[in-house]
Amino acid sequence: MIRAGHFPAIAAALVGAFLVMAFPTRADDMQTGLQSLIDGFLAKYGFPGATVAIALPDGTVIVAATGLADVEAGTPMTPDSRMLAASIGKTFVAATVLALESEGRLSRDDLLADHLGDRAWFGGLPNARTMTIGHLLHHSAGLPDHVYLPEFQGSWAQLTAGDAAVAPEDLIGFVSGQEPLFEAGTAWAYSDTGYLLLGLVIEKVTGAAWQEAVRARFLGPLELSDTFPSDRRALPGLAIGYLAPDNPFGLPERTADAEGRLLWNPAVEGAGGGFASTSRDLALWGHLLFGGKAMAAPYLDRLLDPVPVAPDDPGVLYGSGVAIYTDTPRGPVYGHGGWIPGYVSSLRYYADHGVTVAFQINTDAGFLDGTSDLAPALEAALADLAIKALP
C-alpha cells in the first residue's frame, strides 16, 4: 500500500495558465488555493503525485501539481507532466464521429454493417446486423466488453509484450461468437469493444488512422498540444505510474523502466481511450467541448442526447461518449473518468456554473478494489473551489 509518508509534497509553480487581465487577483488567489488543496490531498491520501486544473467560464485555465512524477528518481510532478488519460479518450472519439456526421460523411442512424459489414469477422459480432453507430456511441449495442473477459485478461501479457501496433480486430475477436447482452438499443452496458469499432468506422470514412482524424479536427485546431496518441511504450514527458502490488495484471508496482519506457504497450487500449495528456489540456478540452465551442457546426444536442444507464437511477445518463449526472448538489455534470494500469484521470464540467475541473493521478492503487474515495472527494473539492470563486 502506498502511504503518505513515502512521498513528500512538491510545490509546483503555475505553468502556462491562461490568465486574463480582468481578474488577476482572483486567478492568483485561485492558483494559491488550488495548490493548497492538492497538497492537502497528497498529505491525506499518500499517492505518488497528481496534477489538477480548473477552467473558468471565460477560458482561464489554472493548474497545479504535487508530489512526484518518478518516486525512485525523486522527480517532481509539474503541471506539464503527462499521464495516460484512458477512457477520457472516448470523448475525442465520439466528438470525431459527430464531426463526421456534421460533414455529411456518416449518420448516427447508420447500421454498423453499412460501414464494416464486408469484414470477414463481422458476422461473428453480437447484434452484428442490428446495432447502429448511435448504439455504439451510447454503449447500448449489447456488446460485451472484451477488457473484462477472462480470455482477454489471460492474453494481456502476450498482447502487451511487443512494440508493434495492436490490431483492433485482434481485440474485437474476443467478443466474436459471444451472445449479446441484450437486443441493440434496449439497455446499457459499457463496452470498450464498441469504441474500437467506432475507430474502424472513422478510418473507413476518412481513409486515415482514427488518431489522425482526432488530431485534424480537435487537437490541432484547439491547440491541445500536450495531448497525443498513447500508441507506443516511449511517451515523452510521461509520469511513471504505480500499481498496487497485488494488481490483477501481474505487473510490477512501477509501470516503467529507469528510462521511463512503459513495461507494457499502451496501444492495446486503441480507440477505447488512446491518449496521453495533461490536466491542463483535459480541462481546456472539457471547457470547449461541453461549452459548445469545440466545432463550428451545432453539436451539443447530439452530444448530450442521452440514454439511461440504469432504470432505477434516472439521474445517471450517457450521451455520445459522455456521462451525464442530472441531479447533483452542484447541478448537472458532464464528463468522463479514465483508468488504466497505474493512472486515474477525471474530467468534469458543471453546466450551471460553466466551470470545468480535471485531474490526473499516477497510481491506481485503491481504485479497482473500491477501497479509496480519493477520486470523488477530489472531484467535489475542485468543483467547490471553482464555483465559490466565481463572481
Stockholm file with secondary structure:
# STOCKHOLM 1.0

chainA/1-391         MIRAGHFPAIAAALVGAFLVMAFPTRADDMQTGLQSLIDGFLAKYGFPGATVAIALPDGTVIVAATGLADVEAGTPMTPDSRMLAASIGKTFVAATVLALESEGRLSRDDLLADHLGDRAWFGGLPNARTMTIGHLLHHSAGLPDHVYLPEFQGSWAQLTAGDAAVAPEDLIGFVSGQEPLFEAGTAWAYSDTGYLLLGLVIEKVTGAAWQEAVRARFLGPLELSDTFPSDRRALPGLAIGYLAPDNPFGLPERTADAEGRLLWNPAVEGAGGGFASTSRDLALWGHLLFGGKAMAAPYLDRLLDPVPVAPDDPGVLYGSGVAIYTDTPRGPVYGHGGWIPGYVSSLRYYADHGVTVAFQINTDAGFLDGTSDLAPALEAALADLAIKALP
#=GR chainA/1-391 SS CCCGGGSCCCCCCCCSCCCCTTCHHHHHHHHHHHHHHHHHHHHHHCCSEEEEEEECTTSCEEEEEEEEEETTTTEECCTTCBEECGGGHHHHHHHHHHHHHHTTSCCTTSBTHHHHTTSTTGGGSTTTTTCBHHHHHHTCSCCCCGGGSHHHHHHHHHHTSSSSCCCHHHHHGGGTTCCCSSSTTSSCCCCHHHHHHHHHHHHHHHSSCHHHHHIIIIITTTTCTTCEECCSSCCTTBCCCBCCTTCTTCCCSBCBCTTSCBSSCGGGGGGGSCEEECHHHHHHHHHHHHTTCSSSSCCHHHHTCCEESCTTCTTEEECSSCEEECSCTTSCEEEEEEEETTEEEEEEEETTTTEEEEEEESBCTTTTTTCCCHHHHHHHHHHHHHHHTCC
#=GC SS_cons         CCCGGGSCCCCCCCCSCCCCTTCHHHHHHHHHHHHHHHHHHHHHHCCSEEEEEEECTTSCEEEEEEEEEETTTTEECCTTCBEECGGGHHHHHHHHHHHHHHTTSCCTTSBTHHHHTTSTTGGGSTTTTTCBHHHHHHTCSCCCCGGGSHHHHHHHHHHTSSSSCCCHHHHHGGGTTCCCSSSTTSSCCCCHHHHHHHHHHHHHHHSSCHHHHHIIIIITTTTCTTCEECCSSCCTTBCCCBCCTTCTTCCCSBCBCTTSCBSSCGGGGGGGSCEEECHHHHHHHHHHHHTTCSSSSCCHHHHTCCEESCTTCTTEEECSSCEEECSCTTSCEEEEEEEETTEEEEEEEETTTTEEEEEEESBCTTTTTTCCCHHHHHHHHHHHHHHHTCC
//
